[in-house]
Amino acid sequence: MHLKKGLNVQVISGNHKGLSGKVLDVFPKKKKAIVEGVNFRKRSVRPTQENPSGGFIEREAPLHISNLMVLNGDKVTRVGYKKLEDGRKVRISVKTQEEI
């Protein structure tokens, strides 16, 4: 999977095209990720002791990972892999060949 928690990504297609944010959570089996500040949905909440009135809250919903690309600096890039001399495998930016 080319996305990991904490990476900065940009939405490349869909209703939220052009928006960017940090990956909050990744679901590899579903091939989805939650991005901070993108794809808000309203959820109804039951009354609890912390929220006695209940009501509606807005929170981020998952997006398919095919609609997201990694941001390296301020440009989107694909993710590649490279083996170092000491045997470690690292993720690199395909455009700039820099380690992510």
C-alpha positions as CSV (number, residue, x, y, z in Angstrom):
1,M,0.0,0.0,0.0
2,H,1.4,3.4,-1.0
3,L,-0.2,5.3,1.9
4,K,0.7,5.3,5.5
5,K,-0.7,7.0,8.6
6,G,0.7,10.6,9.0
7,L,1.6,11.2,5.3
8,N,0.4,14.3,3.5
9,V,-1.8,13.5,0.5
10,Q,-3.9,15.2,-2.1
11,V,-7.2,14.1,-3.6
12,I,-6.7,13.7,-7.4
13,S,-10.3,12.8,-8.4
14,G,-13.9,13.0,-7.2
15,N,-15.9,15.6,-5.4
16,H,-13.0,16.7,-3.3
17,K,-10.4,17.0,-6.0
18,G,-7.6,19.4,-5.2
19,L,-8.0,19.2,-1.4
20,S,-5.1,18.0,0.7
21,G,-4.5,16.8,4.3
22,K,-2.8,14.4,6.6
23,V,-3.8,10.7,6.6
24,L,-5.5,9.9,9.9
25,D,-6.2,6.2,9.4
26,V,-5.7,3.5,6.7
27,F,-7.8,0.4,6.1
28,P,-5.8,-1.9,3.9
29,K,-8.4,-4.6,3.5
30,K,-11.0,-2.1,2.3
31,K,-8.4,-0.1,0.3
32,K,-9.6,3.2,2.0
33,A,-8.1,6.0,4.0
34,I,-9.4,8.8,6.2
35,V,-7.9,12.2,5.3
36,E,-8.0,15.1,7.8
37,G,-10.4,17.9,6.6
38,V,-11.7,16.0,3.6
39,N,-15.0,14.2,2.9
40,F,-17.1,15.2,5.9
41,R,-20.3,13.3,6.6
42,K,-23.0,14.0,9.2
43,R,-23.5,11.3,11.8
44,S,-26.3,11.2,14.4
45,V,-25.1,10.7,18.0
46,R,-27.1,9.3,20.8
47,P,-27.1,11.3,24.1
48,T,-24.3,10.3,26.4
49,Q,-22.9,11.7,29.7
50,E,-20.3,13.6,27.7
51,N,-22.9,14.9,25.2
52,P,-26.2,14.9,27.0
53,S,-28.2,16.5,24.1
54,G,-27.0,14.1,21.4
55,G,-27.6,15.5,17.9
56,F,-25.5,15.5,14.8
57,I,-21.7,15.7,14.4
58,E,-19.6,16.1,11.2
59,R,-16.6,13.8,10.8
60,E,-14.4,12.6,8.0
61,A,-15.4,9.5,6.0
62,P,-13.0,7.2,4.2
63,L,-11.9,7.8,0.6
64,H,-10.7,5.1,-1.8
65,I,-6.9,5.1,-2.0
66,S,-6.9,5.2,-5.8
67,N,-8.2,8.8,-5.4
68,L,-5.2,9.9,-3.3
69,M,-1.6,10.7,-4.1
70,V,1.3,11.4,-1.8
71,L,2.5,15.0,-1.5
72,N,6.3,15.5,-1.6
73,G,6.8,19.2,-0.8
74,D,3.9,20.8,-2.6
75,K,3.8,18.4,-5.7
76,V,2.1,15.1,-6.0
77,T,4.2,12.0,-6.7
78,R,4.0,8.3,-7.1
79,V,5.7,6.1,-4.5
80,G,8.6,3.8,-5.5
81,Y,10.9,1.5,-3.5
82,K,14.6,1.2,-3.4
83,K,17.1,-1.1,-1.6
84,L,19.9,0.6,0.2
85,E,23.5,-0.7,0.5
86,D,22.8,-1.9,4.1
87,G,19.8,-4.0,2.9
88,R,17.0,-1.7,4.0
89,K,14.1,-1.1,1.7
90,V,12.9,2.5,1.7
91,R,10.1,4.4,0.0
92,I,11.1,7.0,-2.5
93,S,9.4,9.7,-4.6
94,V,9.4,8.7,-8.2
95,K,9.7,12.3,-9.5
96,T,12.6,13.4,-7.3
97,Q,14.2,10.1,-6.2
98,E,14.2,11.4,-2.6
99,E,13.4,9.3,0.4
100,I,9.9,9.8,1.8
